[in-house]
Amino acid sequence: MPDPNRYAFVPTAAPLPTIVGGSGCYLHTADGRRILDGAAGAIVGNIGWGRAEVADAAREAMAACGYVVPLWPTRWRLELHDRLVERWLPEGFGNVFFTSGGSESTDSALRLARAYQVGKGRRDRWKVIGRHPSYHGMTLGTMSAASHLGRQAGYEPLLLPFPKVPWDDPEQVVKVFEQEDPSTIAGFIAEPITGAAGACLTASDEYWRVVTELCREHDVLLIADEVMTGYGRTGLKFGHQHFPFEPDVIVGGKGLGGGYVPMGAVATNADVAEVLKTSGFMYFTFTGNDASCAAANTVLDILEREQLVERSRAMGELLGTRLRDVLAGHPAVIDIRGRGLFYGIELDCSRDAVVAAAMQRDCWVYPAGSGPVPNAVMLAPPFIVTDDEIDTLVSTLRASIDAVTSSGV
Ligand SMILES: Cc1ncc(COP(=O)(O)O)c(C=O)c1O
């Protein structure tokens, strides 16, 4: 068996088993275990694991050429672009910029907000308002716009002193817009349902109404960070569609490539694209990489063919019900919240201990929380999850929390 300690760049409290394969909702380890993947990896694998069709599509694109500078259209770029515009994005979102993942997408959206304002002759607008808590990636730019105290620790001062608003308080949002002076604000970035930083914190409709109105009034670009919530995770195509939240820019990653390829996308409406026509928008070397586009196109095709967004909604309702049946009222459970197959369980005990206890029981659950939510785990399995697998996940989580609380951790 390979020695897991040889791969120590991303440290973990205890060495994890080497993964040699996957199928459906399971990861297979080198020592013969099958781990039930209750978080689709890092909330990525919406279609589940081991789908040869996705690999075949990537292989075909890779074999055809290998690499094409992003300036040229290719079959795979055009096919993915058209599928997104015609079948996935809300009406009016006709322009898509491809990236290699979530951080590149959110960072590009910050750049886009600046380019949009400068293109309109407003050079004084540079601030992008973020929320507390939130997570938008690990570039220095996205860290400046986010508030994930754990992941930012040690990197301060961040690149830019971007203002922050609370995740749930519309009056504070109004106040911060006034204090900061709207003629200096370029954008506002928000996760429709907070992911790793808050374990599915969900603001009120009133909050999103106020944010949308203020952004409209002051021509501030409203950016929906759908890296976790996009592509069906919350039971609708995009998370913002649950709320009166009307973005100008939609950012995606994770589920778009389903975990098979590094892939992200930033979509904009025609107004934003029009402004950029003169200024241009420099690409990354791997913008629209053909193999990634081919794989992502197949992932979306599978989601459509198997009606997996609808399944995410239906199985999400079951997951929510089972979680409440088994965990509500538990002394170590503070809250259970979420939509679709995207649930956060806020804990009054060590989340790392709960994650480790679940792993001992062959289940992977996602550690989450920061700032006002110090301890939480998330359940977000692939959309193909079955009733029995949901029962196993929930009962294993219960057993893990019980084991941790009885040991006093
Ligand atoms: C909401 C959100 N935005 C951005 C990112 C960064 O994505 P990546 O890790 O693919 O760079 C993440 C990753 O967890 C995320 O959850």
The ligand as an SDF file (V2000), in Angstrom:
LIG
                    3D

 16 16  0  0  0  0  0  0  0  0999 V2000
  -18.5150   29.6550   -2.7410 C   0  0  0  0  0  0  0  0  0  0  0  0
  -17.1240   29.3210   -3.2020 C   0  0  0  0  0  0  0  0  0  0  0  0
  -16.4560   30.1810   -3.9850 N   0  0  0  0  0  0  0  0  0  0  0  0
  -15.2180   29.9150   -4.4290 C   0  0  0  0  0  0  0  0  0  0  0  0
  -14.5650   28.7540   -4.0880 C   0  0  0  0  0  0  0  0  0  0  0  0
  -13.1730   28.4670   -4.5770 C   0  0  0  0  0  0  0  0  0  0  0  0
  -13.2030   27.4390   -5.5040 O   0  0  0  0  0  0  0  0  0  0  0  0
  -11.8720   26.5770   -5.8080 P   0  0  0  0  0  0  0  0  0  0  0  0
  -11.5170   25.8630   -4.5550 O   0  0  0  0  0  0  0  0  0  0  0  0
  -12.3180   25.6660   -6.9290 O   0  0  0  0  0  0  0  0  0  0  0  0
  -10.8180   27.5050   -6.2600 O   0  0  0  0  0  0  0  0  0  0  0  0
  -15.2160   27.8270   -3.2750 C   0  0  0  0  0  0  0  0  0  0  0  0
  -14.5480   26.5790   -2.8650 C   0  0  0  0  0  0  0  0  0  0  0  0
  -14.9180   25.9050   -1.9560 O   0  0  0  0  0  0  0  0  0  0  0  0
  -16.5280   28.1090   -2.8180 C   0  0  0  0  0  0  0  0  0  0  0  0
  -17.1950   27.2600   -2.0410 O   0  0  0  0  0  0  0  0  0  0  0  0
  1  2  1  0
  2  3  1  0
  2 15  2  0
  3  4  2  0
  4  5  1  0
  5  6  1  0
  5 12  2  0
  6  7  1  0
  7  8  1  0
  8  9  2  0
  8 10  1  0
  8 11  1  0
 12 13  1  0
 12 15  1  0
 13 14  2  0
 15 16  1  0
M  END
$$$$
